């Protein structure tokens, strides 16, 4: 029983790692997309800031 319990915890942890990675990849791609499709520098700056904030939050939750 203990073994199964440990396996479940490991699976949950791995799942969380994958999920947080996907979130990070998605935000990165979205940032890149906005960066490519926006010609207005001010907009790019604003989006880049929010993206950097998201990345920082991701790093905190993932550490």
N, CA, C and O atoms as a printed pandas DataFrame, in Angstrom:
     atom_number atom_name residue_name chain_id  residue_number  x_coord  y_coord  z_coord
0              1         N          UNK        A               1    0.835   -1.212    0.000
1              2        CA          UNK        A               1    0.000    0.000    0.000
2              3         C          UNK        A               1    0.870    1.263    0.000
3              4         O          UNK        A               1    0.613    2.219   -0.731
4              5         N          UNK        A               2    1.880    1.233    0.822
5              6        CA          UNK        A               2    2.798    2.381    0.913
6              7         C          UNK        A               2    3.464    2.662   -0.441
7              8         O          UNK        A               2    3.634    3.817   -0.834
8              9         N          UNK        A               3    3.830    1.608   -1.133
9             10        CA          UNK        A               3    4.472    1.724   -2.440
10            11         C          UNK        A               3    3.543    2.430   -3.444
11            12         O          UNK        A               3    3.959    3.327   -4.178
12            13         N          UNK        A               4    2.296    2.002   -3.449
13            14        CA          UNK        A               4    1.293    2.611   -4.351
14            15         C          UNK        A               4    1.128    4.092   -4.020
15            16         O          UNK        A               4    1.058    4.932   -4.917
16            17         N          UNK        A               5    1.067    4.393   -2.776
17            18        CA          UNK        A               5    0.928    5.774   -2.311
18            19         C          UNK        A               5    2.100    6.638   -2.804
19            20         O          UNK        A               5    1.897    7.747   -3.298
20            21         N          UNK        A               6    3.296    6.127   -2.666
21            22        CA          UNK        A               6    4.509    6.832   -3.127
22            23         C          UNK        A               6    4.460    7.035   -4.643
23            24         O          UNK        A               6    4.796    8.110   -5.138
24            25         N          UNK        A               7    4.047    6.015   -5.365
25            26        CA          UNK        A               7    3.925    6.110   -6.822
26            27         C          UNK        A               7    2.938    7.204   -7.214
27            28         O          UNK        A               7    3.172    7.953   -8.162
28            29         N          UNK        A               8    1.857    7.286   -6.493
29            30        CA          UNK        A               8    0.849    8.308   -6.759
30            31         C          UNK        A               8    1.425    9.704   -6.560
31            32         O          UNK        A               8    1.187   10.600   -7.370
32            33         N          UNK        A               9    2.171    9.886   -5.500
33            34        CA          UNK        A               9    2.798   11.181   -5.209
34            35         C          UNK        A               9    3.779   11.541   -6.328
35            36         O          UNK        A               9    3.795   12.676   -6.805
36            37         N          UNK        A              10    4.590   10.576   -6.738
37            38        CA          UNK        A              10    5.559   10.811   -7.813
38            39         C          UNK        A              10    4.838   11.181   -9.107
39            40         O          UNK        A              10    5.237   12.111   -9.807
40            41         N          UNK        A              11    3.776   10.446   -9.413
41            42        CA          UNK        A              11    3.005   10.746  -10.616
42            43         C          UNK        A              11    2.400   12.133  -10.560
43            44         O          UNK        A              11    2.409   12.862  -11.552
44            45         N          UNK        A              12    1.881   12.495   -9.419
45            46        CA          UNK        A              12    1.285   13.817   -9.251
46            47         C          UNK        A              12    2.338   14.906   -9.441
47            48         O          UNK        A              12    2.090   15.912  -10.106
48            49         N          UNK        A              13    3.510   14.696   -8.854
49            50        CA          UNK        A              13    4.600   15.658   -8.970
50            51         C          UNK        A              13    5.033   15.818  -10.425
51            52         O          UNK        A              13    5.210   16.937  -10.907
52            53         N          UNK        A              14    5.202   14.695  -11.120
53            54        CA          UNK        A              14    5.587   14.730  -12.530
54            55         C          UNK        A              14    4.533   15.461  -13.355
55            56         O          UNK        A              14    4.852   16.263  -14.233
56            57         N          UNK        A              15    3.291   15.170  -13.056
57            58        CA          UNK        A              15    2.185   15.793  -13.753
58            59         C          UNK        A              15    2.243   17.312  -13.559
59            60         O          UNK        A              15    2.054   18.071  -14.510
60            61         N          UNK        A              16    2.499   17.743  -12.344
61            62        CA          UNK        A              16    2.601   19.169  -12.046
62            63         C          UNK        A              16    3.765   19.796  -12.797
63            64         O          UNK        A              16    3.643   20.908  -13.309
64            65         N          UNK        A              17    4.885   19.100  -12.867
65            66        CA          UNK        A              17    6.053   19.595  -13.600
66            67         C          UNK        A              17    5.710   19.800  -15.071
67            68         O          UNK        A              17    6.036   20.832  -15.658
68            69         N          UNK        A              18    5.058   18.818  -15.651
69            70        CA          UNK        A              18    4.673   18.887  -17.061
70            71         C          UNK        A              18    3.696   20.037  -17.279
71            72         O          UNK        A              18    3.816   20.796  -18.241
72            73         N          UNK        A              19    2.726   20.153  -16.370
73            74        CA          UNK        A              19    1.727   21.215  -16.475
74            75         C          UNK        A              19    2.385   22.593  -16.423
75            76         O          UNK        A              19    2.091   23.451  -17.255
76            77         N          UNK        A              20    3.263   22.807  -15.462
77            78        CA          UNK        A              20    3.931   24.108  -15.325
78            79         C          UNK        A              20    4.819   24.396  -16.533
79            80         O          UNK        A              20    4.944   25.541  -16.967
80            81         N          UNK        A              21    5.437   23.339  -17.070
81            82        CA          UNK        A              21    6.249   23.494  -18.274
82            83         C          UNK        A              21    5.386   23.924  -19.458
83            84         O          UNK        A              21    5.766   24.806  -20.228
84            85         N          UNK        A              22    4.220   23.291  -19.595
85            86        CA          UNK        A              22    3.300   23.636  -20.675
86            87         C          UNK        A              22    2.838   25.083  -20.557
87            88         O          UNK        A              22    2.754   25.801  -21.553
88            89         N          UNK        A              23    2.543   25.499  -19.344
89            90        CA          UNK        A              23    2.126   26.881  -19.109
90            91         C          UNK        A              23    3.243   27.835  -19.534
91            92         O          UNK        A              23    2.995   28.844  -20.193
92            93         N          UNK        A              24    4.453   27.506  -19.152
93            94        CA          UNK        A              24    5.603   28.331  -19.520
94            95         C          UNK        A              24    5.783   28.401  -21.037
95            96         O          UNK        A              24    5.979   29.480  -21.597
96            97         N          UNK        A              25    5.716   27.248  -21.693
97            98        CA          UNK        A              25    5.876   27.187  -23.151
98            99         C          UNK        A              25    4.790   28.014  -23.821
99           100         O          UNK        A              25    5.053   28.777  -24.750
100          101         N          UNK        A              26    3.568   27.849  -23.333
101          102        CA          UNK        A              26    2.446   28.590  -23.919
102          103         C          UNK        A              26    2.643   30.102  -23.789
103          104         O          UNK        A              26    2.456   30.835  -24.760
104          105         N          UNK        A              27    3.019   30.571  -22.600
105          106        CA          UNK        A              27    3.214   32.012  -22.406
106          107         C          UNK        A              27    4.366   32.520  -23.270
107          108         O          UNK        A              27    4.298   33.619  -23.820
108          109         N          UNK        A              28    5.417   31.724  -23.387
109          110        CA          UNK        A              28    6.554   32.115  -24.227
110          111         C          UNK        A              28    6.142   32.258  -25.681
111          112         O          UNK        A              28    6.491   33.232  -26.348
112          113         N          UNK        A              29    5.388   31.264  -26.168
113          114        CA          UNK        A              29    4.936   31.297  -27.549
114          115         C          UNK        A              29    4.011   32.490  -27.781
115          116         O          UNK        A              29    4.088   33.162  -28.809
116          117         N          UNK        A              30    3.155   32.732  -26.829
117          118        CA          UNK        A              30    2.228   33.857  -26.926
118          119         C          UNK        A              30    2.979   35.184  -26.959
119          120         O          UNK        A              30    2.628   36.083  -27.724
120          121         N          UNK        A              31    3.990   35.300  -26.145
121          122        CA          UNK        A              31    4.825   36.504  -26.126
122          123         C          UNK        A              31    5.497   36.709  -27.480
123          124         O          UNK        A              31    5.517   37.811  -28.029
124          125         N          UNK        A              32    6.036   35.633  -27.987
125          126        CA          UNK        A              32    6.715   35.678  -29.276
126          127         C          UNK        A              32    5.739   36.089  -30.375
127          128         O          UNK        A              32    6.053   36.909  -31.238
128          129         N          UNK        A              33    4.551   35.498  -30.317
129          130        CA          UNK        A              33    3.501   35.802  -31.286
130          131         C          UNK        A              33    3.132   37.281  -31.251
131          132         O          UNK        A              33    3.018   37.923  -32.295
132          133         N          UNK        A              34    2.947   37.813  -30.059
133          134        CA          UNK        A              34    2.620   39.230  -29.908
134          135         C          UNK        A              34    3.768   40.100  -30.415
135          136         O          UNK        A              34    3.560   41.125  -31.064
136          137         N          UNK        A              35    4.965   39.665  -30.102
137          138        CA          UNK        A              35    6.149   40.417  -30.497
138          139         C          UNK        A              35    6.252   40.507  -32.024
139          140         O          UNK        A              35    6.553   41.568  -32.570
140          141         N          UNK        A              36    6.003   39.400  -32.696
141          142        CA          UNK        A              36    6.098   39.358  -34.167
142          143         C          UNK        A              36    4.955   40.146  -34.814
143          144         O          UNK        A              36    5.163   40.860  -35.794
144          145         N          UNK        A              37    3.752   40.010  -34.259
145          146        CA          UNK        A              37    2.583   40.609  -34.900
146          147         C          UNK        A              37    2.308   42.063  -34.522
147          148         O          UNK        A              37    1.463   42.715  -35.134
148          149         N          UNK        A              38    3.006   42.562  -33.534
149          150        CA          UNK        A              38    2.804   43.956  -33.138
150          151         C          UNK        A              38    3.936   44.831  -33.649
151          152         O          UNK        A              38    5.111   44.574  -33.390
152          153         N          UNK        A              39    3.559   45.861  -34.373
153          154        CA          UNK        A              39    4.579   46.787  -34.863
154          155         C          UNK        A              39    4.754   47.971  -33.922
155          156         O          UNK        A              39    5.741   48.701  -34.006
156          157         N          UNK        A              40    3.798   48.153  -33.035
157          158        CA          UNK        A              40    3.868   49.277  -32.107
158          159         C          UNK        A              40    4.781   48.929  -30.942
159          160         O          UNK        A              40    4.517   47.997  -30.182
160          161         N          UNK        A              41    5.853   49.691  -30.816
161          162        CA          UNK        A              41    6.861   49.384  -29.799
162          163         C          UNK        A              41    6.312   49.462  -28.383
163          164         O          UNK        A              41    6.683   48.659  -27.526
164          165         N          UNK        A              42    5.447   50.406  -28.137
165          166        CA          UNK        A              42    4.898   50.576  -26.797
166          167         C          UNK        A              42    4.111   49.339  -26.372
167          168         O          UNK        A              42    4.218   48.876  -25.236
168          169         N          UNK        A              43    3.319   48.814  -27.307
169          170        CA          UNK        A              43    2.545   47.601  -27.034
170          171         C          UNK        A              43    3.469   46.426  -26.735
171          172         O          UNK        A              43    3.234   45.655  -25.804
172          173         N          UNK        A              44    4.499   46.306  -27.521
173          174        CA          UNK        A              44    5.469   45.222  -27.334
174          175         C          UNK        A              44    6.073   45.319  -25.931
175          176         O          UNK        A              44    6.162   44.317  -25.221
176          177         N          UNK        A              45    6.479   46.502  -25.541
177          178        CA          UNK        A              45    7.070   46.704  -24.224
178          179         C          UNK        A              45    6.119   46.263  -23.124
179          180         O          UNK        A              45    6.510   45.577  -22.180
180          181         N          UNK        A              46    4.876   46.667  -23.263
181          182        CA          UNK        A              46    3.867   46.329  -22.263
182          183         C          UNK        A              46    3.688   44.813  -22.155
183          184         O          UNK        A              46    3.657   44.258  -21.057
184          185         N          UNK        A              47    3.572   44.163  -23.296
185          186        CA          UNK        A              47    3.385   42.714  -23.332
186          187         C          UNK        A              47    4.617   41.992  -22.799
187          188         O          UNK        A              47    4.510   41.002  -22.074
188          189         N          UNK        A              48    5.768   42.496  -23.164
189          190        CA          UNK        A              48    7.009   41.867  -22.719
190          191         C          UNK        A              48    7.113   41.919  -21.197
191          192         O          UNK        A              48    7.554   40.961  -20.562
192          193         N          UNK        A              49    6.709   43.033  -20.627
193          194        CA          UNK        A              49    6.733   43.164  -19.168
194          195         C          UNK        A              49    5.821   42.142  -18.506
195          196         O          UNK        A              49    6.219   41.470  -17.555
196          197         N          UNK        A              50    4.596   42.027  -19.011
197          198        CA          UNK        A              50    3.650   41.076  -18.425
198          199         C          UNK        A              50    4.149   39.645  -18.613
199          200         O          UNK        A              50    3.947   38.800  -17.741
200          201         N          UNK        A              51    4.790   39.372  -19.732
201          202        CA          UNK        A              51    5.340   38.046  -19.992
202          203         C          UNK        A              51    6.467   37.731  -19.025
203          204         O          UNK        A              51    6.564   36.617  -18.508
204          205         N          UNK        A              52    7.306   38.709  -18.787
205          206        CA          UNK        A              52    8.416   38.512  -17.866
206          207         C          UNK        A              52    7.887   38.244  -16.461
207          208         O          UNK        A              52    8.428   37.419  -15.724
208          209         N          UNK        A              53    6.821   38.954  -16.107
209          210        CA          UNK        A              53    6.182   38.747  -14.808
210          211         C          UNK        A              53    5.653   37.317  -14.710
211          212         O          UNK        A              53    5.850   36.645  -13.698
212          213         N          UNK        A              54    4.984   36.859  -15.764
213          214        CA          UNK        A              54    4.466   35.487  -15.801
214          215         C          UNK        A              54    5.584   34.470  -15.676
215          216         O          UNK        A              54    5.454   33.467  -14.975
216          217         N          UNK        A              55    6.676   34.738  -16.358
217          218        CA          UNK        A              55    7.827   33.836  -16.307
218          219         C          UNK        A              55    8.375   33.764  -14.888
219          220         O          UNK        A              55    8.707   32.685  -14.398
220          221         N          UNK        A              56    8.467   34.905  -14.239
221          222        CA          UNK        A              56    8.960   34.948  -12.863
222          223         C          UNK        A              56    8.049   34.156  -11.937
223          224         O          UNK        A              56    8.520   33.402  -11.086
224          225         N          UNK        A              57    6.754   34.327  -12.105
225          226        CA          UNK        A              57    5.788   33.585  -11.298
226          227         C          UNK        A              57    5.950   32.086  -11.539
227          228         O          UNK        A              57    5.880   31.280  -10.612
228          229         N          UNK        A              58    6.167   31.734  -12.804
229          230        CA          UNK        A              58    6.382   30.332  -13.150
230          231         C          UNK        A              58    7.628   29.798  -12.446
231          232         O          UNK        A              58    7.606   28.698  -11.895
232          233         N          UNK        A              59    8.697   30.561  -12.462
233          234        CA          UNK        A              59    9.941   30.117  -11.826
234          235         C          UNK        A              59    9.733   29.909  -10.333
235          236         O          UNK        A              59   10.265   28.964   -9.751
236          237         N          UNK        A              60    8.973   30.779   -9.727
237          238        CA          UNK        A              60    8.734   30.678   -8.279
238          239         C          UNK        A              60    7.930   29.411   -7.970
239          240         O          UNK        A              60    8.273   28.660   -7.057
240          241         N          UNK        A              61    6.866   29.181   -8.732
241          242        CA          UNK        A              61    6.023   28.012   -8.468
242          243         C          UNK        A              61    6.748   26.714   -8.801
243          244         O          UNK        A              61    6.439   25.660   -8.245
244          245         N          UNK        A              62    7.712   26.798   -9.707
245          246        CA          UNK        A              62    8.385   25.577  -10.138
246          247         C          UNK        A              62    9.603   25.229   -9.288
247          248         O          UNK        A              62   10.101   24.105   -9.358
248          249         N          UNK        A              63   10.076   26.150   -8.511
249          250        CA          UNK        A              63   11.291   25.880   -7.724
250          251         C          UNK        A              63   10.968   25.136   -6.434
251          252         O          UNK        A              63   11.871   24.830   -5.655
